[in-house]
Amino acid sequence: MTTTASRRSAPGRVAPAPHGPLAGTGRLLRLALRADRWTAAVWAVAVAGTAQVSVVGLAGLYATPADLAARAALIASPAATALAGPGYGLDDYTLGAMTANELGVWLAVPVAIMAVLAVARHLRAPEEDGRLELVRSQPVGRAAPVAAGLLATASEVLAVGVLLLAALLTTELDPAGSALLVASVVAAALVVAAATAVAAQLTTHARTTNALGLAVVGVAFVLRAVGDVHGPRSTSAWSWLSPFGWSQATAPYTLDRWWPLGVSAAAAAASVALAAVLVRRRDLGTGLLPDRPGPARGRVGGLVGLTWRRQRTSVLAWGAGVVLTAGLVGVLASAVVRFVRDEPSLSVLLGDPGDAVAAVFGLYVVFVAVLAGAYAATAVGAARADERAGRATAVLALPVGRVRWLGTQVALAAGAATTMMLLAGLVMGAGAALTLDDASQVGRLLGAAAGTVPGVLVVLGVATALVGLVPRASGAVWSYVAYTGTVGMFAALLPAGADALSPFAHLASRPGEPFDAGAAVAVTAVAALLVGAGLLGVRRRDLDA
Amino acid sequence: MTDAIAVRGLVKTFGRRRALDGLDLTVRTGEVHGFLGPNGAGKSTTVRVLLGLLRADAGDVALLGGDPWRDPVALHRRLAYVPGDVTLWPQLTGGETIDLLGRLRGGLDPRRRDELVERFELDPRVRARAYSKGNRQKVALVAALAADVELLLMDEPTSGLDPLMGAVFQEVVREAAAEGRTVLLSSHVLAEVEALAARVTIIRRGRAVSTGTLDDLRGLTRTTVVAGLADAAGARTALDGIAGAHHVRVDDDRVTLAADAPALDAVLGVLAAHGVRSVTAHPPTLEDLFLREYSDELATLGVGER
């Protein structure tokens, strides 16, 4: 570091010695960006690519004013609103209004998740594994690592924004509106990143920081969903509690107003200031929430007990997210039915009202199943993380076979994901039964949720196969999760056959279609093959670390 | 009785790097065997092959009479492993970790566990994320030493322990050896290996360059002799005539030299003839033996011969 600095200064002139709490920020920032350049590039390409394909797809599907009006009527339903936006410009639906309303939040959520992961990676992980101690012993200010981590995150978010804008400029959308849409996506991610920086000061672990940050994303999404259902065009106070609500209030391509981003900027600045205060109050390596002493004797019962203990928090958090989402969707059922009944023109598009409900719920059930699949991917990812950290060696040096080691974790993940889906179906059904006053919905929606379980198991199988066969690429399972989510929600916009690799495309879309036992068996068999290949692979390969 | 560990011509490559290049290693049942080599020489890779975590590319590996790659579970019932860099589950306490590892093994002696926790002065109620490196290592040591096993594989087990705990470690390993257990001890603390090991193997770039008892190895090398003499200059001339006397140096009335074992008799005769006032002779320490194997590398590092 010193050599770089002196090489860069003019000969005979001594570079001013850095001092103050921010000393060294620039060098740390360069280091962080260098370490993250590929991760950021993959996110940027994925987000920009999805946006570009989706906008072109929407433009092709809804070419005439009549098509657009029908789409507007459909999207105005509460159930669709919960997953879309506040509905600016529905009276005169254009491609721009549709992009902002229906795609906007689905661009903002992944970028926000990227920001959470980046903040935990930059702010907490180096402190947890001791790297930061080495850095802080250099002439580096106390606030420099936090400042550099946040600046690195902001740079990555901006890089995604630039590529996203470039992608949107290739479409027929209005450039000014696209600029505002991208600015609002970036703003939401920055607010969430700043809130995660506060969380990073409270806890000792990158994992907990991640969980708190993702919880912020989840709560923010639900707040805006509730708000948008209650009051269209950002008239509900609920929407104004959510960073995504502020971003959506900009109404790109319709009202084109920048002022809601002032709220985002103020919130981000306040969070950063709070994080800066907190970082000055705590010692290196600690969080503000203290560690308590635990039991001196073990009650952890073998491999299953260990796996459960490791996965407990994650299972409960993901489970709560999956079940609450399902409950929210269930409660909106009556609104969907009322809406379809009041808009007879829709039956032309959707068939009779009974089928419309079925079609909409078929989509939601897959959405919930993708969430359960994402949980399964994290569970198997934990096994790989244990391997890389050397914790797996501690177990595998005991009389514990590799198949048993990985198999236990996969089995627990399969059990947890299945339980999540059944509970989700039950809660969704109960919500629908209550609001529709129709008890048969419980069985219908429980059956629909149960029907997606083979698909969830395929996601689990892909994760296992990657860990067993190509461990270095085990992170690729997230691309697969993102793929199943994208084709699940937007299959109608994408070229035919684009969803061929998603298990959910091969299962019957329930509750609309009858249960297809053959398909369920076939998809389950694929899942079993993938898990088997992974277990066989892990037995035959060298273990890392 | 068969050897506890018998490795012949072991080869392991990672990509283009040859980590083990025809390694031979024999550990007799019941002995404490020192396994020495600098970082990157292949010690940990060898231990990981012995544990069946890595598959050998070539060569024969027999551990307790079995093949660790094919039959790890049965063999692991009879051995315990202590890594140099211990990572634990951050949310479990030390006590929970020890009991968990014991349960996965099929039980460990609770009295022995408590005794070891006390001797190593480990606080078992602390969560693993709050332990220092030394304390994490103590958790692994207690879990391994409380198990009823035939073989202990230890890969730099004391790298984070303070000298007091290092002494406790030596005592505990001696007890284990007295009970008839076999110990493979890889370590950078050469004094520790010298105190514990009956035989040692020194490896270099994935090959064993020297193996045997400490006495054997000492016999192959030189004893350092320092003598204060009445006629140092005269002794020097006489010593120069002895083939096995090396590096003879005279400072005032003091002579320093390194003598091969067969030449010791003649050297002492010359010294006696020149009026000995004081004399010290010490056999090479393990450190001397080790550094001798690496003398060319020391030279390139700019460190003179010892």
HADDOCK unambig.tbl for C-alpha pairs under 7 A between the chains (distance, minus, plus):
assign (segid A and resid 293 and name CA) (segid B and resid 125 and name CA) 5.44 0.50 0.50
assign (segid A and resid 293 and name CA) (segid B and resid 126 and name CA) 5.29 0.50 0.50
assign (segid A and resid 293 and name CA) (segid B and resid 127 and name CA) 6.78 0.50 0.50
assign (segid A and resid 294 and name CA) (segid B and resid 93 and name CA) 6.02 0.50 0.50
assign (segid A and resid 294 and name CA) (segid B and resid 125 and name CA) 4.90 0.50 0.50
assign (segid A and resid 294 and name CA) (segid B and resid 126 and name CA) 6.13 0.50 0.50
assign (segid A and resid 294 and name CA) (segid B and resid 127 and name CA) 6.59 0.50 0.50
assign (segid A and resid 295 and name CA) (segid B and resid 93 and name CA) 6.72 0.50 0.50
assign (segid A and resid 295 and name CA) (segid B and resid 125 and name CA) 5.23 0.50 0.50
assign (segid A and resid 296 and name CA) (segid B and resid 93 and name CA) 6.95 0.50 0.50
assign (segid A and resid 296 and name CA) (segid B and resid 95 and name CA) 4.61 0.50 0.50
assign (segid A and resid 296 and name CA) (segid B and resid 96 and name CA) 6.50 0.50 0.50
assign (segid A and resid 296 and name CA) (segid B and resid 124 and name CA) 4.84 0.50 0.50
assign (segid A and resid 296 and name CA) (segid B and resid 125 and name CA) 4.39 0.50 0.50
assign (segid A and resid 297 and name CA) (segid B and resid 95 and name CA) 5.07 0.50 0.50
assign (segid A and resid 297 and name CA) (segid B and resid 96 and name CA) 5.39 0.50 0.50
assign (segid A and resid 297 and name CA) (segid B and resid 99 and name CA) 6.97 0.50 0.50
assign (segid A and resid 298 and name CA) (segid B and resid 95 and name CA) 5.88 0.50 0.50
assign (segid A and resid 298 and name CA) (segid B and resid 96 and name CA) 3.60 0.50 0.50
assign (segid A and resid 298 and name CA) (segid B and resid 97 and name CA) 6.87 0.50 0.50
assign (segid A and resid 298 and name CA) (segid B and resid 99 and name CA) 5.10 0.50 0.50
assign (segid A and resid 298 and name CA) (segid B and resid 100 and name CA) 6.40 0.50 0.50
assign (segid A and resid 299 and name CA) (segid B and resid 96 and name CA) 6.61 0.50 0.50
assign (segid A and resid 300 and name CA) (segid B and resid 96 and name CA) 6.66 0.50 0.50
assign (segid A and resid 300 and name CA) (segid B and resid 100 and name CA) 5.88 0.50 0.50
assign (segid A and resid 301 and name CA) (segid B and resid 100 and name CA) 6.82 0.50 0.50
assign (segid A and resid 302 and name CA) (segid B and resid 100 and name CA) 6.07 0.50 0.50
assign (segid A and resid 302 and name CA) (segid B and resid 103 and name CA) 5.95 0.50 0.50
assign (segid A and resid 302 and name CA) (segid B and resid 104 and name CA) 5.49 0.50 0.50
assign (segid A and resid 303 and name CA) (segid B and resid 104 and name CA) 6.97 0.50 0.50
assign (segid A and resid 389 and name CA) (segid B and resid 87 and name CA) 6.61 0.50 0.50
assign (segid A and resid 390 and name CA) (segid B and resid 87 and name CA) 5.96 0.50 0.50
assign (segid A and resid 391 and name CA) (segid B and resid 87 and name CA) 5.54 0.50 0.50
assign (segid A and resid 391 and name CA) (segid B and resid 88 and name CA) 5.78 0.50 0.50
assign (segid A and resid 397 and name CA) (segid B and resid 51 and name CA) 6.38 0.50 0.50
assign (segid A and resid 397 and name CA) (segid B and resid 76 and name CA) 6.14 0.50 0.50
assign (segid A and resid 397 and name CA) (segid B and resid 81 and name CA) 6.42 0.50 0.50
assign (segid A and resid 398 and name CA) (segid B and resid 76 and name CA) 5.21 0.50 0.50
assign (segid A and resid 398 and name CA) (segid B and resid 77 and name CA) 6.54 0.50 0.50
assign (segid A and resid 398 and name CA) (segid B and resid 104 and name CA) 6.87 0.50 0.50
assign (segid A and resid 398 and name CA) (segid B and resid 105 and name CA) 5.72 0.50 0.50
assign (segid A and resid 399 and name CA) (segid B and resid 73 and name CA) 4.25 0.50 0.50
assign (segid A and resid 399 and name CA) (segid B and resid 74 and name CA) 6.36 0.50 0.50
assign (segid A and resid 399 and name CA) (segid B and resid 76 and name CA) 4.68 0.50 0.50
assign (segid A and resid 399 and name CA) (segid B and resid 77 and name CA) 5.02 0.50 0.50
assign (segid A and resid 399 and name CA) (segid B and resid 105 and name CA) 5.77 0.50 0.50
assign (segid A and resid 400 and name CA) (segid B and resid 73 and name CA) 5.67 0.50 0.50
assign (segid A and resid 401 and name CA) (segid B and resid 73 and name CA) 5.70 0.50 0.50
assign (segid A and resid 542 and name CA) (segid B and resid 53 and name CA) 5.94 0.50 0.50
assign (segid A and resid 542 and name CA) (segid B and resid 54 and name CA) 4.57 0.50 0.50
assign (segid A and resid 542 and name CA) (segid B and resid 55 and name CA) 6.17 0.50 0.50
assign (segid A and resid 543 and name CA) (segid B and resid 53 and name CA) 5.51 0.50 0.50
assign (segid A and resid 543 and name CA) (segid B and resid 54 and name CA) 6.23 0.50 0.50
